[in-house]
């Protein structure tokens, strides 16, 4: 609904701002002009001169239009930012793949997210299961294998790309970086090994 009417909202804010700007440039009518003319006709000349002299010391009225314009400008900027935020919705649902790095080598990882825009489940390497959560641009997901949990933390770089870092929760010296793109195919999917049986952290199919 917001997306449908955002152009009209932006147009209305722009036109209102232009109208207020035009009004602020119009000259204001001089105050007390009729009273000065009347006093000039009914009182003596010295009194008229005295009134003319006194009028020079009257404080000028300040216009509130600049304050109104500033307020409208702030509202306009806030409205535009609000519309931009609403327009950009980060939804991980689907299949993603991309490069993953570690101390033992690099590979292409693949993750399939199932759920909604905020949370759900995932399948890593078409086999290992896990969960994910999304908060704005931030995303956290993980999967478990052989009692080892690997956690990926990162951000959406765009609606179809994300990147960040990963770590093995049981072995802090195992960590690296990752980048995923929606809808691309993956090869060389990594498989976690049981560290009790091998020195390595991962192997590649």
TORKE-161511 format. One record per atom (N, C-alpha, C): residue in one letter; x, y, z. Coordinates in steps of 0.05 Angstrom, whole numbers, plus 5000, padded with zeros to 4 digits. Example, Ala and Ser with C-alpha at 12.3 -4.5 7.8 and 13.67 -1.06 7.14 Angstrom:
BEGIN
A526448865156
A524649105156
A526449345156
S525749555142
S527349795143
S525850015157
This chain:
BEGIN
X501749765000
X500050005000
X501750255000
X503850255017
X505650485018
X507150514992
X508050284981
X509550294956
X507850404933
X505250344934
X503350434913
X503050734913
X503050864937
X502451144940
X504951314946
X507351194946
X509651354954
X510251584934
X509751554908
X510151764890
X508352004895
X505851944902
X503952164908
X504752304934
X505752154954
X506552274979
X508952464974
X510952364959
X513252534953
X512452784938
X510552754918
X509652994903
X508353194921
X506653094939
X505153274957
X507153424975
X509153294986
X511053425003
X512653634987
X513353574962
X514853764946
X513254004940
X510653974932
X508954204925
X508454374950
X508054254973
X507654404998
X510054575004
X512454455001
X514954605007
X515254834988
X514654794962
X514955014943
X512955234948
X510455164957
X508455364963
X509355534987
X510355415008
X511255555031
X513655735025
X515355635007
X517655804999
X516756044984
X514656024967
X513556244952
X512256444971
X510756354991
X509456535010
X511456685026
X513756555033
X515756695050
X517056925036
X517056925009
X518257144994
X516357384989
X513757354996
X511857574992
X512257785014
X512158055006
X512558265026
X510158275045
X510758325071
X508658355091
X507658635092
X505058675097
X503858935098
X504959095122
X505359355118
X506459515139
X504459545162
X505459515186
X503759525210
X503159815218
X500759865228
X499960125239
X499760345219
X499660295192
X499560505172
X497060665174
X494660545177
X492160715179
X492260895204
X493260795226
X493360955250
X495161205247
X497361165232
X499161395228
X497861605210
X496361515190
X495061715172
X492961865187
X491361725203
X489261845218
X490362055238
X492461985251
X493662175271
X494762415257
X495762375232
X496862605218
X494662805210
X492262715205
X490062895197
X488863035221
X488862915245
X487363025268
X489063175288
X491663115288
X493363245308
X495163445295
X496463605311
X498263815302
X500763695290
X502163855274
X504563765260
X506663675279
X507363815301
X509463715319
X508863435330
X506263395336
X505563125347
X505962915326
X505262975301
X505662795279
X508562725276
X510262915277
X513162875275
X514162695298
X512962755322
X513762595346
X513062305342
X510562255331
X509661985327
X511361845306
X512062005285
X513761885265
X516461805276
X517561975294
X520061915307
X519861675325
X517561645340
X517261415358
X516961155342
X515761165318
X515260925304
X517760785295
X519960935293
X522460825284
X523660635305
X522760645329
X523860485351
X522160235356
X519960205341
X518259965345
X519659715335
X519559505351
X520859245344
X519359125320
X520959035301
X519758905278
X518758625285
X516458555274
X515358295279
X516858085263
X517557865277
X519057655264
X517157455251
X517857375227
X516157185212
X516856895221
X514756735224
X515156455232
X515456275208
X515256385184
X515456225160
X518156075158
X520456205164
X522956045163
X522855795181
X521655815204
X521355585222
X519555375209
X517355465197
X515555275183
X517055135161
X518655285145
X520055165123
X522054965132
X523455025154
X525354825165
X523854575174
X521554615187
X520054385196
X519154215172
X518154345151
X517254195127
X519554045114
X521954175114
X524254045102
X525053795117
X524953815144
X525653585161
X523653355156
X521053435154
X518953225149
X519353105122
X520053265102
X520453155075
X522652955074
X524953025087
X527252845087
X526452585102
X525152615125
X524352375140
X522452205123
X520552325108
X518752175092
X520152025070
X522052155057
X523552015036
X525151775047
X526551825070
X528051605082
X526151375090
X523851445101
X521951245109
X521051075085
X520551205063
X519651065039
X521850885028
X524350985029
X526550825020
X526850575036
X526650605063
X526950375081
X524750175076
X522250265072
X520050085067
X520349945041
X521450085021
X521649974995
X523649744994
X525849765010
X527849565011
X527249355032
X526449125023
X525748905042
X527648665036
X529148585056
X531148375052
X529948105059
X529647935039
X528447675042
X530447465034
X531347295053
X533347085046
X532146835033
X529546805033
X528346555023
X529246494995
X530246254991
X531346174965
X534046044968
X535245984946
X537945854945
X540046054939
X542146054955
X544446244953
X546946074951
X549046184938
X551646054937
X553746264932
X556246194939
X558446374935
X560946284950
X563146434948
X565746354959
X565746374990
X567046175001
X567546165030
X570546115034
X571746265053
X574646235057
X575146125085
X577445985088
X578245885115
X581345855114
X582445775137
X585345725138
X586245485122
X584345305117
X585045055103
X584445075073
X583245295064
X582645315035
X580045465030
X579445495005
X577045634996
X575145444981
X572645494982
X570745334968
X568245494962
X566345374949
X563745504943
X561645374960
X560345534976
X558245444994
X555545484982
X553645324990
X550845354981
X548945325004
X547045515006
X545145515028
X542345555016
X540445395025
X537645425017
X536045505042
X534845745041
X533345855064
X530345795059
X528945705079
X526045655078
X524745785102
X522745945098
X521346085120
X520246345111
X520646555127
X519746825119
X522047025120
X521447285119
X523447485118
X525047515144
X523947415166
X525247455192
X526547205204
X525546975199
X526746735210
X525746485195
X527146265200
X526446015187
X528645805189
X528545605172
X530445395172
X532145405146
X534345245146
X536045245123
X537144965119
X538044925094
X539544685087
X542244775075
X544444675087
X547044745077
X548244505063
X549344555039
X550544345023
X548544115017
X545944195014
X543844005007
X543543785028
X544643825052
X544543605071
X544243705100
X545943885109
X546043965137
X543944175143
X542544145165
X540244325172
X541144525193
X539644745193
X540244965212
X537945165212
X538445395224
X536445605226
X537645875219
X535946075215
X536846345209
X535046545221
X536046785226
X534447015234
X535447265219
X533547445213
X534147695199
X533047925215
X534748135218
X533948375232
X534848615215
X532948725199
X533748935180
X535648825159
X538048935158
X540048835139
X541748615151
X541648565177
X543348375190
X542148095188
X543847895184
X542947615182
X544947435197
X543847245212
X545447045226
X544246765219
X545946575211
X544946305207
X547146105214
X546345865219
X548245655228
X547245385219
X549045195220
X548344915216
X550144745234
X549344495239
X550744325258
X551444055244
X553843965250
X554743705239
X556743585259
X556343325266
X558243195285
X558643355310
X556543455321
X556643615346
X558243875344
X558643955319
X560044215314
X557944405302
X557944655312
X556044855302
X557745075288
X557045125263
X558345345248
X556345575246
X557145815254
X555446045254
X556446245234
X554646335217
X555146545197
X553846805205
X555347015207
X554347285214
X554947475192
X552947635183
X553547825162
X551248015157
X551348145133
X549348345125
X548648305096
X546248395089
X545448415061
X546848645048
X548448595027
X549648815012
X547648934992
X545848774983
X543548854966
X541348644971
X539248664956
X537048474959
X537848194951
X539948164934
X540747904924
X543647834930
X544947974948
X547647914956
X547947954986
X549647794999
X550247825027
X553047735033
X554247825055
X556947745061
X557447775091
X559647655100
X560347675129
X562547485137
X562447395162
X564547215172
X563146965184
X564746755187
X563746505199
X565746405220
X564746245238
X566546125258
X565445865268
X567145685276
X566445435289
X566145485319
X563745445329
X563145505357
X564845325377
X565545095368
X567044915386
X570044955384
X571045055361
X573845085357
X574345375347
X575045555365
X575145835358
X577245905337
X579245735333
X581245785313
X580345725285
X577945615282
X576845565255
X574845785248
X575545955229
X573846175221
X574546275193
X573046455182
X573546555156
X571446755147
X571346795121
X569446985109
X567646845089
X565446975082
X563646855062
X562147075046
X561347005022
X559747175005
X557746994991
X555147084991
X553146924978
X551547094958
X550746964936
X549047104916
X546646924911
X544347054909
X541846894905
X541746774877
X540846524876
X540246394851
X542546294835
X544946284845
X547146174830
X547745894838
X548945734820
X549445454826
X552145434841
X552445214855
X554845174871
X556244914865
X558944914867
X560544674865
X562544654887
X563744424891
X565744394912
X564544474940
X562344354947
X561144414973
X562844304996
X563444465017
X565144365039
X563544185058
X564943995069
X563743815089
X565443835114
X564243875137
X565643885163
X566543605170
X569043585180
X570043325189
X569943315219
X569943085230
X570143045259
X572943095268
X573443305283
X576143385290
X577543175308
X576042995319
X577242785335
X578642575318
X577942575292
X579042375274
X581042485254
X581242745251
X582942865231
X583943135240
X586043225228
X587143485234
X585743715220
X584343655199
X583143865183
X580443945194
X579444175185
X576744275193
X574644205173
X575444205147
X573444155126
X574844005103
X573143875088
X574143765063
X572243845041
X573043815016
X571443894994
X570543654978
X567943644972
X566943424955
X568143434927
